[in-house]
Structures are given as C-alpha cells and as structure tokens.
Amino acid sequence: MYISDDFFTSAPPKENRSDKENAVYALLEEIGIPFTGLDHDRADTMEICEVIEKKLGAEICKNLFLCNRQQTDFYLLLMPGKKVFKTKFLSEQINSSRLSFGSGEQMEELLGVTPGSATVFGLMNDKDHRVRLLIDRDLLKDEYLGCHPCVNTAVVKIRTQDILDILLPHFGVTPTFVDLPDPAEQN
C-alpha cells in the first residue's frame, strides 16, 4: 500500500488533485487551521485506515452518512474507527427510528462527496444545513483527528479543538454529541 513518505503542511502541489480536495486545503488556510497531511492509496476500509493512522499519528474517524426511513432527515456521524455502528444505540439518542445509510446520490447532492469519502469537510457543501452533524463523545478525547479532505486518497491531521472551535462555527454547524458504546459493551 502506498503512503507518501513526506507530510505536507499547506495546499500541496499535485497535478491530479481534485477541485474538492483543493477547496478543503484552501478553506483550512483561509480560516487559519494548521494541518499536516499524507497522500495514500484509496482507503475504503477502516483496516486500511489503521495502517495510515500509524504513520499519521492520529486516529482517522469513521464517518457515516445516515438518513431516516422517509429519507427526509440526514446525518453525518463521526465516530472512532474501532467502534461498530448499531443503529439502536444512536436512534434512541437522536429520536429518529429506522436509521439507514443514505444513498451515494444523496451524499453527493448534500455533502459533495462520494461513498468512501464522507467527512466533516463535506459540510462546507451543505449550504442549506440539511445534514445534522453527530459526534461520538469519545472522539473528543483525542487531541488530533485524521479526516479525508473530501477524497479518500489523502488524509489531514488537525486538532480536534480546531474542528469544534473554528471549522464548525465557520460552517454555521452546531454538532449533537452522542455516546455510542464500546465494542465490548455492545454484546
């Protein structure tokens, strides 16, 4: 698996970067959030992300795009990668039964990202605030988080507090904090 040898700390030059990715780096620079990043092969699974995390020095959070049964309410859930998602634990906390994964088309329409690339940065594309951000409180224990910059071939490491204090207010987003059980507690 390819993981770049060098970290980048600003919008890195690379001919094949997408407009989506470049928009994330430009935004981080514009609002003054320092970051470091790595390029890598596609990271479609948390197992692949674990290899990248070791080099990055931060956990890459799992991002799930969810919706209610009627597909009228949409959610972006950020949670530790090691946790297993079970809808019953989340549904009770947000008063929404019958949660399921939103479609790729809905994810692209609302967050401007494709499946496998869901990220907190996608909220920059949700101008109508149709997606409710949910954050597992266990992520708040980490000083840094790894997040894909709207593509899953790179990852940026940023301070968790910068996400909460600078990035989300810039988007006009107030997160809902949830408590999902650890895998050992889910039996």
C-alpha positions as CSV (number, residue, x, y, z in Angstrom):
1,M,0.0,0.0,0.0
2,Y,1.3,3.4,-1.0
3,I,1.6,6.1,1.8
4,S,3.6,9.2,1.0
5,D,6.9,9.5,2.7
6,D,6.6,13.2,3.4
7,F,3.9,15.1,5.2
8,F,2.5,18.3,3.7
9,T,1.5,21.3,5.7
10,S,-0.2,23.5,3.2
11,A,-2.1,23.0,0.0
12,P,0.3,20.6,-1.6
13,P,1.1,20.8,-5.3
14,K,-0.1,17.7,-7.1
15,E,-1.4,17.7,-10.7
16,N,-4.1,15.2,-10.1
17,R,-5.8,16.8,-7.0
18,S,-9.5,17.3,-7.4
19,D,-11.2,20.6,-7.0
20,K,-12.9,19.1,-3.9
21,E,-9.6,18.4,-2.3
22,N,-8.1,21.7,-3.2
23,A,-11.2,23.5,-1.8
24,V,-10.5,21.9,1.6
25,Y,-6.9,23.0,1.7
26,A,-7.8,26.5,0.6
27,L,-10.5,26.6,3.3
28,L,-8.2,25.5,6.1
29,E,-5.6,28.1,5.1
30,E,-8.3,30.8,4.8
31,I,-9.7,30.2,8.3
32,G,-6.3,29.6,9.9
33,I,-6.4,26.0,10.8
34,P,-2.9,24.4,10.7
35,F,-2.8,20.8,9.4
36,T,-0.4,18.1,8.2
37,G,-1.4,15.6,5.6
38,L,-0.4,12.4,3.8
39,D,-1.3,11.1,0.3
40,H,-2.1,7.4,0.1
41,D,-3.9,4.8,-2.0
42,R,-7.7,4.6,-1.7
43,A,-8.7,4.0,1.8
44,D,-12.1,2.3,1.6
45,T,-12.0,0.4,4.8
46,M,-11.1,1.1,8.4
47,E,-8.4,-1.7,8.2
48,I,-6.6,0.3,5.5
49,C,-7.1,3.5,7.6
50,E,-5.3,1.8,10.6
51,V,-2.1,1.4,8.5
52,I,-2.3,5.1,7.6
53,E,-3.1,6.1,11.2
54,K,0.2,4.7,12.4
55,K,2.2,7.0,10.1
56,L,-0.2,10.0,10.6
57,G,0.0,9.7,14.4
58,A,-3.8,10.3,14.8
59,E,-6.9,8.3,14.5
60,I,-8.9,8.6,11.3
61,C,-12.5,9.0,12.4
62,K,-15.2,6.8,10.9
63,N,-17.8,8.9,9.0
64,L,-21.2,7.5,8.3
65,F,-23.8,9.2,6.2
66,L,-27.3,8.2,7.5
67,C,-30.9,9.0,6.9
68,N,-34.3,8.2,8.4
69,R,-36.7,5.8,6.8
70,Q,-38.6,8.6,5.0
71,Q,-35.2,10.0,3.7
72,T,-36.2,13.4,4.9
73,D,-33.6,13.7,7.8
74,F,-29.9,13.3,7.1
75,Y,-27.0,12.8,9.5
76,L,-23.2,12.7,9.3
77,L,-21.9,10.6,12.2
78,L,-18.3,10.9,13.3
79,M,-17.2,8.1,15.5
80,P,-14.0,6.2,16.5
81,G,-13.0,3.7,13.8
82,K,-12.8,0.9,16.3
83,K,-16.4,1.1,17.2
84,V,-19.1,-0.9,15.5
85,F,-22.1,1.0,14.5
86,K,-25.5,-0.3,15.5
87,T,-28.5,1.9,14.8
88,K,-30.4,1.2,18.0
89,F,-27.8,3.0,20.2
90,L,-27.9,6.1,18.1
91,S,-31.6,6.1,17.2
92,E,-32.6,6.5,20.9
93,Q,-30.3,9.4,21.4
94,I,-31.5,11.5,18.4
95,N,-35.2,10.5,18.4
96,S,-35.1,9.0,15.0
97,S,-36.1,5.4,14.4
98,R,-35.3,3.3,11.4
99,L,-31.9,4.8,10.6
100,S,-30.2,3.5,7.5
101,F,-27.3,4.5,5.2
102,G,-28.1,7.3,2.9
103,S,-27.5,6.7,-0.8
104,G,-24.4,7.7,-2.7
105,E,-26.5,10.1,-4.8
106,Q,-27.9,11.8,-1.6
107,M,-24.3,12.0,-0.2
108,E,-23.1,13.7,-3.4
109,E,-26.1,16.0,-3.5
110,L,-25.8,17.1,0.1
111,L,-22.1,16.9,1.0
112,G,-20.5,16.9,-2.4
113,V,-18.6,13.7,-1.7
114,T,-18.8,10.1,-3.0
115,P,-19.2,7.0,-0.9
116,G,-15.9,6.2,0.9
117,S,-15.1,9.9,1.2
118,A,-17.7,11.1,3.8
119,T,-16.0,13.7,6.0
120,V,-16.7,16.6,8.2
121,F,-15.3,18.8,5.4
122,G,-18.3,17.8,3.3
123,L,-20.3,20.1,5.4
124,M,-18.8,23.0,3.5
125,N,-21.0,22.0,0.6
126,D,-24.2,21.7,2.7
127,K,-25.2,25.3,2.3
128,D,-28.9,24.6,3.3
129,H,-27.8,22.8,6.5
130,R,-29.8,19.7,5.7
131,V,-27.3,17.3,7.3
132,R,-27.2,17.1,11.1
133,L,-23.7,16.5,12.4
134,L,-23.4,13.9,15.1
135,I,-20.1,13.4,17.0
136,D,-19.4,10.5,19.4
137,R,-18.0,12.0,22.6
138,D,-15.1,9.5,22.6
139,L,-13.6,11.5,19.7
140,L,-13.2,14.4,22.0
141,K,-10.6,12.5,24.0
142,D,-8.2,12.7,21.0
143,E,-6.1,15.8,20.6
144,Y,-5.9,15.3,16.8
145,L,-8.2,13.6,14.3
146,G,-7.5,12.4,10.8
147,C,-10.1,13.4,8.2
148,H,-10.2,12.8,4.5
149,P,-10.2,16.1,2.5
150,C,-13.4,15.1,0.5
151,V,-11.4,12.4,-1.2
152,N,-10.2,9.1,0.2
153,T,-6.7,9.2,-1.3
154,A,-5.4,11.7,1.3
155,V,-5.8,12.5,5.0
156,V,-5.2,15.6,7.0
157,K,-4.4,15.7,10.7
158,I,-6.0,18.6,12.6
159,R,-6.6,19.5,16.2
160,T,-10.0,18.3,17.4
161,Q,-10.5,21.6,19.1
162,D,-9.9,23.4,15.9
163,I,-12.8,21.4,14.3
164,L,-15.1,22.3,17.2
165,D,-14.0,26.0,17.7
166,I,-13.1,27.2,14.2
167,L,-14.3,24.8,11.4
168,L,-17.8,24.1,12.6
169,P,-18.7,27.7,13.5
170,H,-17.4,28.7,10.1
171,F,-19.9,26.3,8.5
172,G,-22.6,27.5,10.9
173,V,-22.9,24.0,12.3
174,T,-23.7,23.0,15.9
175,P,-22.9,19.3,16.5
176,T,-25.0,17.0,18.5
177,F,-22.8,14.8,20.8
178,V,-23.8,11.2,21.2
179,D,-22.5,8.3,23.3
180,L,-22.0,5.1,21.3
181,P,-20.9,2.0,23.3
182,D,-17.5,0.5,23.0
183,P,-17.5,-2.9,21.1
184,A,-17.2,-4.8,24.4
185,E,-20.4,-3.2,25.7
186,Q,-22.4,-4.0,22.6
187,N,-22.9,-7.7,23.3
